[in-house]
Structure formats: structure tokens, C-alpha cells
Amino acid sequence: MSDVLCFEPSIMTHPFNPMTDEEMLICSKLIKDSYSAADKPHFLQIDRLDPPKKDMIKYLEAEKAGHSVPFIARVLYAYFYIGDILHKALVNTTYHHVITDQALPKGVQGPLLPEDVAEMEKLATSHPICKAEIAKLKLPSSVRVVCDPWMNGVDCVEDRLLCQCYMYLANANHSESNHYSLPLKFSPVFEMLTKKFVRMDYLPSGGVGEEAIQDTLPWTKFPFVEYHPDLNGESQIRDLKPLIIEQPEGPSFSIEDHRIKWQEWDFYVIPTVREGLVLYNIHFKGRSIIYRLSMSEMTVPYGDPRSPFHRKQAFDLGDCGFGTNGNRLSLGCDCLGVIKYFDNRRTNRDGEPQFIPNTVCLHEQDYGLLYKHVNFRTLQSVVARRRELVIQTIATVANYEYSINYIFDQVGEIKIQVRATGILSTMPLDEGVTVPWGTNVGPMALASYHQHLLSFRVDPALDGHNNTVCYDDVLRMEPNTKLNPNNVGFYTKRTIVQKSGYIDQSPFTNRAPKIINEHVINKISKKPVAYKIVMPARQLMMADPNSYNAKRAQYAQQQVWVTKYHDNELYAAGEFTNQSQDDTGVGEWAARNDQVRDTDNVVWLTLGFTHIPKCEDFPVMPVEIHEIGLTPFGFFEKNPALDLPQASNAFNKSQYYPDSDHPSSAHGPSCCHKSSL
């Protein structure tokens, strides 16, 4: 082969490393060269494909042992349209070879490209039919029309890629005016690829049982509810003094390329187009914990039963791409302290790299006490503060912002934290009207009830890749027995998950799912080493099981799923979610009834929260925080943080608040010496 690239493995990029600009250009050029000029590919997404796990395990074992690592070629995937048919190609960018180019069945749609969405936004105000509708409003020059393009959603079989355009009004004199406070009552629908006008939907704005009517009349009321400091009407800004996070000796983490080492943790941070970021090969104190950790999908179904709002169901990863919409994070705003940033990149429709700087940030933070004990006899204390390492990415998906944080502590725990903020997606509302499926957040704006249902994919590797999932229930002992004569006893009962499927929630038995390694027994507890999954029981998918909303997101109907590992099974609702009819992900894989005990398996965790909007969520929403914990449970023989330095003010350099009534306060106790109780 004349186009083979010959590289020594020693100078090849690490298999986990993100796609480079050069690799993207190689991939897109090879695809374009395989088509005639008349069949120009319209690219949607290009990114690195995970190496086969069996090959990667050998690579990591050799890397850990300091041996020569095996050669692994770089492979990228690409989604693109030829005409209106979606294609998926795999391209070996090491040897410049198109491995496969598959035309997908008509009706399968790919993720939305930002440039295509921007064209829909312009079309919704420039198309003659839309302009005619806008003209009926007879708007003053101080008011402009704004469009939010949405994926069409599903209520029937549809083989065209459609875009539903929701229309709003905003202050024409300020680019940051909050258009969500004045939704309009008409909504054009277009074919995204051909730009063809499909229909005009008229939106209901009245009470229960009232249908939408075509009543675009002159618009005379403009009660904007603004959030921007220039517009929100707040003349007095609170007095707030700087709170400076200083690290005069630098951070406690070290970075080599994309490999992070911090407080006995060792793992890789890799930005990606679809998931935002992925963590690989997570170790703590030299022991393997997780092979791959990522957010897999997020669906946001709305509970407004009226047409066309019943179709509002976004799949923010599959329909759009979390990395594609990643924020450009800023010092002093999104994270504080000494910050390490990682960049991302996506394709445009021509297969050219679009650079997205600073989409992932890494920093340390203090989070209070880690442990403390005061000997009440001697008044001597031991105390260590909890230092955390935070890996954060934030994406803006139209109106909402989602901050995804992976938080590591010094005791071996990983927290998966989600912070939802941004602006509520609103619907038009007639003055004086209320409905039971939403909250009035402005004089003419309704925020419908909706859900955020996120799936996190955990590929566990507790002291090896053959793991087992179980759950422990806390139960009362049988009363009035020889074993429990005083009727106060309770115990735990363990159930092993044998086949692929899900674990039912059971909050009243304190059900605790765990990942265990049955081959490694803790010398103290005499039980298999384990990590506990800490997540409170939550309400899951509210849509009827026979609805499209539920059929497209079976993962969102259960909290914990277990499936047998297969390469490239990464996305909880399936690979192609845009206008999908069914779940081709976890629901399908769990139904295989695979043996999952003591094997290479995957755990899928659904973090769900039902959002009943409140007035305080508007015009911009304070963060709502939800978490999953992955915490060692008999993985160690004792507290693994006993090697931490004790907290002292010589180290932390705190200061007393100046208080003239207590000038002697400077001689108060030190935290590591005698203290009063």
C-alpha cells in the first residue's frame, strides 16, 4: 500500500488521547475521496473510536509494567449524510484506510450540527411564510423576533429530518435580552437538510381543554422578564468582598499529556464530542477501580400533553453532542484556584476541525472535614480536611446549562455531580390562565413540568475486570425468637444479580447496590471487596410505557441496570436518538438475558429528577444539584486516608475576624492541639 503510514509504536499517540486536527482531516478526506463530486458528504460528527477493550487491557498492563506497549492503530468514526441518507464510516487514520462505510436505513437520523441549527434559526425569521406571520404582529422597532430550533421529537414514523422552530420576542436594543419571557403562538417546521417549509403549527395558550387557534394579531404587551445585569432592574448590587483561592506552592496534581495523578489517584481525562469527557483506567492507591466512566445519555421529556409540546423530548447527547455544545470555561468564573484546562474539537459540515478551547477544567477544592476525633479525656484532636479534585465540563443545550462534575476525594470515593441551571424553556400563556402541568413564570410565559433523566455508564474493574453486581437489603429480624428475644435486631441480606437486567428501587429496605469482586476477599470483613453505589430512590420516566417518550428511553424507567460488556455499546438510548422510534441501547442489551455474574459487565446508573418549575427559577435558574456516589465499601482494610497530613493553621493560614471586643482572640486554640468541647 503506497499510503501506509509507518510509525514506531514508541512515538505513536496514546490510544486514549483525543482526536487531533490532522486525524480529523485524514478521516474526512478519505471519505470525500470515495464519493463523486455530485455526492458531497455533509458531515455531522467525527471522533475517536475506543480501541477494542481486550487490546487496550494488554496495552495498559504493559504500560504499568514498564514494558514495550503493543501497537494499536487509531480509528475514527464519522457520521455524514449523502443526500438524505445517513452514513456511518470507520476510518483507520494510522494507515489511511476506510474500514467500512455503512448507509443506514432511511429514517435513521444523525445528531444536529451547530451550523445546520443556525441556518434553521435564520430561516424561521426570513422565510416568506414566517415573515408574513411576523408582519401580523406589527411589532415596534424596539422588539425583535428570536427562534429556538428544536429537534422535532416523535409522534409518528417520519423519514425526514425535521426541525421545530419555537418563536419568541426580545428587546431589540440588547443582544442578551431574555426572549424566553415572551413566547409566540406560532411555530414553523422545516426539513433541515433541504430547508423546505413543512407546516406552521399554532400553539395553545389557553386553559385546560382549549385548542390552539390561528390568531396572530398585533402584539401590544411586552412584559420582558430580564436576567442580564444591564436589563434586570436591580440598581443595587450586593456588597461582596473577594474570596481568593490561593495555592502558593501550586496544585497537588500532576499531569502528563492527559494522564492525571493526584492523592494516590491515577486516571486519564479525555474530552469527547458526544459525551463531553470520558475518564479511563481509574486507579486508587495502585488498585484498579473503573476502566471507563462517562455520561452516556440525557433525555428531557416534557409533561405538557398538548400538541405540539407533546413531542418535546431532547436527547442532549445523542441529538446534539455534549462536547459539541461545550462551554469555553473561564478563570475566576466556572472554577477557582489553579486550573488545568483541556480543549475539544468538533467537525463542521465539510469535515474540517472546529476548535473548542477550555471545555474541560480540572482543579482542587476544600470541602470541609474529612475526619475528626477529639479524645474527651485529653482534649487532643486528630483532624484532616477533605480535599477534592474536580473534573468539570459544562454544556449549553439551547436554553439549559448542565455542569457535569466528577469529584475525587482522598478516601477513594468518586462523586458524579450534576448541576442544572440556565433558563426554562417556555410556552405562550394567555394572561390570567393557569394549567396543572406547568408553572406561570412570567405574565405571559408558562414553564411546563419536565424531567431530566441522565444515564452514567460505569465499566467497573475492581481489582480486575471480572466483577459482580449485587444489592444488600436491611431487614428486621424475626421478632420473639431465640436470636431476637428483645425485638430490636436487624440484618443485611445480599442478592446477587445473575442475569442482565435492572435492580428495583427499595428505599424502605435501604437497598444498596454494590459492585464486588468475588475473587478478592477483604482480610478484615471476610467479604468480597466492594464499591457501593450511593443514590437515593427517585422518580423516573413519567410518560406512559406505551408512549414514544418511554419507548425511546427505556433506560430512564429503572435506576440501576447491568449488562454484559460488548465493545462499542456505549450509549444508553442507542447510537442514533434523533427522531428515534425505540430504544436501541440498554433496554435491548438487558433483554439478552446474558450471564453477568463474575464477568466483564457494565453498570448503568439513571440519575433522574422531575423539575416542577418555581417562580424563583426564572428568568435564570439557580443551580439544582444532584449526585451519585461510588464509595469504597470493604475495599480497604481500614480508613485509607490515615496517611494524610493533619490540618493546622500553619498550613492553612486562616485568620480571625477582626473583633475589637475580643482583642485576645489571636491567642485562641489551634485545631490540632487542646480544644474546648
C-alpha angles and dihedrals in degrees: 000000000000094000097053113128111218114207132168108237089234091067097039117110116257111273091238094051118114123261114274128222089250093053092050091051092048090050096048094043093053090051094046091048090057092062134063121250089258092059101055113177115239102209122213107168138003126177144142118288116226112253116247106281095230090056093045093052090056090048093051093046091052091046092051092048092048092243129136108284122232118252115259118184119224116248127188129193123216133194116201142151126240100194104318096329117102117225132194119202133183114209128191102217093184093064098022094242133141103225097188139348112196124190106214123219116280109268096036105118132199131223120290117264115221092231091054091048090050090054090053090052092054093043092055090064101032104044110105094238091051093045089053091052091048091049090060089064091064090209122194117244090255091068128068135188119243129191131210108198113212133189105259098243120209138279099140142011107291126174097187124085102242133189124204111209117207113199131213143170126242141174106279092207097063128048093210098054113138105249092178089077092069114041117184126226101238129071124188120210122209139182102248099211099042096030087227117159109240107178146317115250117204113212126225114241103167135082134291113318095012116129127215116268131195098249107140099164133162108299112227107164123072110178097167115188104206133197103181114102090236092058112023096090096236103139096175119063116202119254106251124167122211118274104202121200105206129184102181093179094043129252125315093235127088126205131204109182100305097337115107128201120187133153094339092318119122123182146125126258112205124178113218136186099235106030098033092229139000129205117213138192097004114195132175122195089349094305125116116245110161133006096199132004125182147137104263105187144341125202124189111195118183124222098214103119096200125102127286093011090066087074094058102116118131126194097201096193102036097036098041116002123247093226091044088061096038119144122242097240121220135212113254093014115062097022135011133217127026105348132199113199130200124201131222135198138201136187129256121217091276094055094254123141118258110198118223109188126206098006094146124043131190124198145143126248138183114240105182126260123000094186138338139178131176118200099225091205097057100018088228115142138200114204135167125184122230111247116188134195112216125200107190138181127175127198131191110214103185103289101000133072120205122193113199114195128184106198123195123193134191097258097062099266124137119200121198106206127187122194116189119197138136126090131322117250103241139202129209116269132188115234115270094017126123130183132196095235099057149027128248104237098167137018090268103015131094124195108203122217111260143161136237110211114181127183121207118196116216117189098190126208105175103177087328141358099272104085138157131219120218140156132222123213124197109224137178116252116244105274126239095021132130089254094048108027094152094047097232102106127113134172144184125256120200124212120191119217103230103172134035113274139085141301117237118233115249111173095168091061091044088239110201120190114211138186111220140178108222091195096059115065122194107238092218104040093033087220132110114279111260149182116214123221107223112199128134118234108267140183111266134192109349097189115101113270089242093054122101088240091062097037091054093051111035089155088068092063095069133041103217125030130179124200135169113260119259125167115261096014093125110130122075097212095035134269098286114042103156105112089345119167099205142017108265093178135062095353090057096041094048090053091064088083091221122178105256103170115111094355141099102291141161128228119210117199121197113207105193132180128175110218115213098180120228130198089254089064090068142117086006123003124238109230117278110207128209129170146193119201127209103191133172112255110184090336089121130040093231141356103313092206097069088104092066120111113255116254116258136163090236085067101034098037099209120172136217119249107253106256119171091196091063108038091159093060090101087076094058124130126290117234093239097049135055113326136177120252 
